[in-house]
Structure formats: structure tokens, C-alpha cells
Amino acid sequence: MMPTFGSPAGIRSIVALAVSVATLALAIWIVIPAPTYFLLRLSVGAPEVSAWLVLSALLSGALAAVDASALRHSRLALLVAMAALVLASIPFASFADTAARFQSAMDLTLGADPGRSTARPNGLPFLRSQPLAVTDLFSGVPTGTGRVSRGVPLGDPGGTPLTVDVYQPATPGGPYPIVVQVYGGAWQRGAPGDHGKAARWLASHGYVVFAIDYRHAPQWRWPSQLLDVQAALAWVKDNGVGYEGDTTRVALIGRSAGAHLAMLAAYRPGPLAIRAVVSYYGPVDLVDAYRHPPRPDPLRIRSVQDTLFGGTLEQLPERYREASPIEYADAPRPPTLLLYAARDHIVERRYGRQLAERLAKGGTKAVYLEIPWADHAFDEVFNGPSNQLALYFLERFLARALDGRAITEGCPAC
């Protein structure tokens, strides 16, 4: 007898179909780029919650399989669940090869470092012993404990109060190496509290993290943002020791617009010697980005840059050029870690590659790591596969840069 929709089998088939369709609707954004800013969260988030999508596809598929021989809806649900499972598995299918490629790139650029391959700058073991912890995908990446001082005044340029959040290791002591964190937000928004999980995670590794602030466009045009970062670095130079920081071992980390500012601050003369810089998907060549915006272009790149500079490329060509980190890559600069996403349609991966090549030719040790399944701002999902991979290599890069003096040789400013 054929089951009816009101029967237990019929209800199971409808539930299985609904769950499998919903799972596929999310998983499809692992391969489809977001055409608009509104949909960008789906394109960014789908690969990073792929473990949950895999679980959902397996459960809905198993539920559908119970009645697949008797109900057409169950057979359809099973097919949809299988399609969702294939898409959701993409990050994990290439994860091992990607991690191996990253390790090769790190060793090739920085050289084998057996003496420090298992230790942080303070000599303690790395907190992440492997690039991916399956349990962390569901329970979250532990960020550890520490001491946090929020809203410490930095200054008030132009009447705009700026502050810094300071994250210190749980154990008083030091001096600890310093990481200065610069938030993103298209140069128009953001706050020092952004990426607090990352700052706490770094503090738990034995770093003092200064999450700094800067003025935003359009109220404040370029170069106000860079001037504020340089002023913040001067503040760190004067006050870092008071927070148990070692001002001779400083790295900059930025994301998106913040990465752009971090690279410029590291590559141009400034108040503090920088030992390393890390760019998470940072803009590199603002001239070329304006001439050749991505397709699709969910952030409307030209409009963002017009807002920052107060004019178009045609009106302000020198300003666009001088604000491009790639213009400063022809001389030895601090060791650089470049983390980019293959599916990024805000800052395309080709810019990271181009900068890595220019830096290498100029005598800088630059490590370029490209995550094939990820999109812009992938680390917003802190426990996702992309960020776990990034944290693993970030930890090792900082250990070499802030403890292994050999990789800074040839950089006068380091």
C-alpha cells in the first residue's frame, strides 16, 4: 500500500525534502559568487559552516533513504541531499592538499626551521598542533584567557576620539612580542573591538595585542587613515612597555582595508620598526582595482575608493598610486604573510599573487597562501575550516618572524 502524506512515511519524506532543499540552497553558495552586498554573507559563510551542511545533508539523506523505494518525494529528497553533500564537502576534499601546499610555500620562502618548528616566541608549544580540528568546527576554536583593557585613549585628531583595546596574556610577565591589529570595513566603518576573538587567541599565545583605531571616510579623506595608524604605532612605541610588550618585536596584522593600512605602515618609514606584516585579503593596487573592478562587484569598488580619496582615479591619479602597497615592494621590506581567498570578488586573489612576486623580486621574504574554497572575510567565522588553516600558519609565521632573526636579514627597518 502506497504511504499517504499524512502517514509517518509521508511526513518523513516532506521533512527530508525540506531539509535537503534548504541545505542545498546554502551549499550552492560555496561555488556561486555573491552578485550583491546583501548576498555576500551567504558566499562568505557557506564554506565556513560546511561541516554543519555536511551533517545536515547526511541526516536528511538518511531520513529520505528510509522511504526512497516507496515515495517519489523521498527519492527526490535523497538526490537533493546527495547534491548538497557533494557541494558541502568541497572545502574538506581539498583541505589536505592545500595545507601541504601552504607548508611547502612557508618552508620554501622562510627556510626550514627545525629549532623553532614546535614553539612560539615565548618557547611554549603551539596551541594548534594541526591545521584542522574537527571538534572545533562544531564547538568553536578555544580563544584562551587573558587580560583586556578596552577604550584606552589614543588621541583625538581633528576632534575625533580614537582608542585602543589592549589584550595581554593571562600571566603577568613579559616582555611579550607585540601584534598591532588593524580592523577592516572599507575604510568607512569598524572599531577596535572587531576581531576580538582573534586578539584573545593571539594573547593566549603569549603576544600583547594592540587593536588600534583610525578615522573613517567620507568624513575624513585619505591619508587621514594612514596618519592615524602611524600615530598609533608611535603610541605603542611610547607605551608598549607599560603593557609588558617588547617594542623591538612588533608585527602588524590587518584585514581588508586594515590590511592595506598595515602593509603601508610596514613598507613606508614610520615611528616603529616592524618585524613582520600579515595581510588578510588586503587591497594591493588601488589603481588597477579602479580600472578593472571585479565581476561580480558586490561592494562597488570604485564607489568605495571614490569615498576614500574624495575623487576618481582620473581626478587623483597620484593619490591612488601613493596609497597602493605594491608601489613600495621593490626594496627589502619586513617579512610578509599574504592570506587570500580564491573566490574573493572584493579583493581578487591576483593582487596577492602580484604583490608576493614583486616583494620577492625586491628581496622581501613573502609567503603567499591562497585558500581555494574561501571568500572575502572568511575569518569572520572563527571556527571555520579556512580560519583554522589560516591560524595554523599564522602562528608559525609569527613565531619565525618575531623570534627567528634569520628571516628578517636584509630588511634595514626590521
Secondary structure by P-SEA (a helix, b strand, c coil): cccccccaaaaaaaaaaaaaaaaaaaaaacccccccccaaaaaaccccaaaaaaaaaaaaaaaaaccccccaaaaaaaaaaaaaaaaaaccccaaaaaaaaaaaaaaaacccccccccccccccccccccccccccccccccbbbbbbbccccccccccbbbbbbbbbcccccccbbbbbbbbbccccccccccaaaaaaaaaaacccccbbbbbbccccccaaaaaaaaaaaaaaaaccccccccccbbbbbbccaaaaaaaaaaaccccccccbbbbccccccaaaaaaccccccccaaaaaaaaaccccccccaaaaaaacccccccccccbbbbbbbcccccccaaaaaaaaaaaaaaccbbbbbbbcccccccccccccaaaaaaaaaaaaaaaaaacccccccccccc
